[in-house]
Amino acid sequence: MLGKKIPKPIIEINLVEDYGERSSDADIAIEFFQKASYVGRVGNSDEETKKVKDVIVNWAKNDALKKGINVSWGSKPVDYQMMVLINSILTTTAAIAENFNDSEREIVGPWLNNLIKKVAKSKWKDRQDNKAYQTSYITLIWGLMVNDLLAVQNSINTVKIAVHDMRPDGSFPIDTQRGGMGIDYNNKSFGYLLMMASLLKDKTGQDLFLYNVEGRSLHNGADFVIKSIMEPSKINSIYAISCPDGGDQFGSADNPSTYFISIATNIMVYANKFPEYENSDFIMKKYFDTFNNIYLNFIQSTPSELFTLHPMLISK
């Protein structure tokens, strides 16, 4: 499952900040930790679980991602790709947390805590930016792991404010404007909100899917994403604004990027969670093979099924 390629700790990232550029080393690490999360959830190999744990401990001992994860512009937030990497490490750690002994937790806990602090300090131009929601999702997972009630409450507030900011059709005003990537970024925004609401319901009992503002709720958000899958060009062109230095590099207002449709992880989680909704039937039929594939079914998991939240020591 994991393969032979084990990522060495990346101590310093040399970010190329041009739009769309990525670190190949970080992508290799992201792929490893995402596979490792699957191992932690459904794997039955003690050998592979130990391999994953050893990688995490080794990264922590070497203070991986110590330098270079922040961009140089604005208030210097953590780079998007770096947040994806940190999130994949965090989720994997949560998935196998019960396998760490106390001394290992005392190594991993403070290291992750420092990374999450950097993520939590990240500020974006708009509160509706998908990266702002990504930040809240990461800090929510950590907040539940270390019993940080303030972090949990901040994520609750983020979801509620997002519903306030949502248009009546379920779209998000900032991300849908982003040229050829409008519906892709909107899908990311909905995805982080969906996962936060799922995790909060599973772990705290607070059901934010019931929260609505003048008829708007997360269900409206799901409807807009599903319409984007049904008619991507038509839906993207409603709000997209020409963005030659950004989203238009991967499409245009009338011919947007549709890469997210081939994956559709977020909306499959929604359809799996709410099969009674009319549009869920479309998703289940479109992605029939995924819904009936034991391995691929992993991506439909709700956060509580992805991992068991286990306390991590952040100090002695």
GIJORA-V825193 format. One record per backbone hydrogen bond with DSSP energy under -1.0 kcal/mol. NH is the residue of the N-H (numbers start at 1). CO is the residue of the C=O. Records with the same first field share a line. If there is no record, write none. Layout:
# GIJORA-V825193
NH->CO  CO
This chain:
# GIJORA-V825193
6->4
13->67
15->13
21->18
27->23
28->24
29->25
30->26
31->27
32->28
33->29
34->30
35->31
36->32
37->33
38->34
39->35
40->36
41->37
42->38
43->39
49->45
50->46
51->47
52->48
53->49
54->50
55->51
56->52
57->53
58->54
59->55
60->56
61->57
62->58
63->60
64->59
65->10
67->11
71->77
76->73
79->69
83->79
84->80
85->81
86->82
87->83
88->84
89->85
90->86
91->87
92->88
93->89
94->90
95->91
96->92
99->96
100->97
105->101
106->102
108->104
109->105
111->107
112->108
113->109
114->110
115->111
116->112
117->113
118->114
119->115
120->116
121->117
122->119
129->126
132->129
133->129
134->130
135->131
136->132
137->133
138->134
139->135
140->136
141->137
142->138
143->139
144->140
145->141
146->142
148->143
149->147
152->148
153->149
154->150
155->151
156->152
157->153
158->154
159->155
160->156
161->157
162->158
163->159
164->160
165->161
166->162
167->171
170->167
176->172
177->174
178->175
179->177
181->178
182->179
185->181
186->182
187->183
188->184
189->185
190->186
191->187
192->188
193->189
194->190
195->191
196->192
197->193
198->194
199->195
200->196
201->197
202->198
203->199
204->200
208->206
210->207
213->216
216->213
221->217
222->218
223->219
224->220
225->221
226->222
227->223
228->224
229->225
230->226
231->227
235->231
236->232
237->233
238->235
240->236
241->177
246->243
248->243
249->246
250->247
252->255
257->180
261->258
262->259
264->260
268->264
269->265
270->266
271->267
272->268
273->269
274->270
277->274
280->277
283->279
284->280
285->281
286->282
287->283
288->285
291->287
292->288
293->290
297->293
298->295
299->296
300->297
301->298
305->302
306->302
307->303
